[in-house]
């Protein structure tokens, strides 16, 4: 989530969960709903599930890009380190 927040980039719940090594469905239940976690989004809607507008980062829709692949997400994270 830190990486996504720093880069102001959305990624699907599946990509984030796979990168973190946790079950996809558990991702929604273990995180706090706030600006920083709003970068993880539903693949169909491009929006974080069950977030109010106040809980979403104001930059959330600044680009149409959404990382959908765990491989792409990990590759980008490795480039940064």
N, C-alpha and C positions, 0 to 999 in steps of 0.2 A: 504494500500500500504506500510505503514511503516513496518508492520509485515512481509509481503512477502519480502521486501528488506532486512530486518535484517536477515531473515532465508534463503535468496537466493533460494526461492522456487516459482515456477510458480503456478498460479491458473487461472481457466477459467474466462472469463468475467462474465459468469452467476453466478458463486460462489461469485465473488467479488461484483457484483451488488446486489445480494440477501443479502449478509452480510451487505452492506452499506444501503440497503433499497431503492435503486434507480432502475428505469427501466433499463433492460438489454441494450437496444439500446442506452440509453443516456450515458452510461459509456464511450464509445469511444469519444463522443463529448465534454466532460467536463474536460478531463485531458490533461496535457501537455505531449508531447512525449519526454521522457527522460529515462535515465537508471532506475530511481526509479519506474516509471510507467510501464516499459516494462515487469514486472513480471505478469501482467494480459494478458492472451493469448487466442487465438482462440482455441476452443476445438478440432477442426479437424486438425489444423496445428501445435499446440503447440508453435506458434509464435505470437507476438503482431502484430496486423493488421496495415498496412501502416507505419511501422517504418523502417527507414534506418538502416543499420548495425551500424552506429555510434550512433544511438539513443538507441540501445539495450544494456543492461548490458552485459559486456564480460563474466560473469558467467552464463548467461541465460541457456546455454545447458550443464552445469556441471553435471546435473542429468536428468534422464528421468521422474522423478516424476512431476506430475501436479495434484494439488488439484482440483477435479471436483465437489465436493459437498459443499454446503453452511454449512451443519452440520459439516463436517470435518474441514472446515476452522474455523468456530466459536469455535469448540472444541479445536483446537490447539491454538487459540488466548486466550481462557480462561485459558488454562494451563500456559500460560506465565504470566498472571496477578496475 
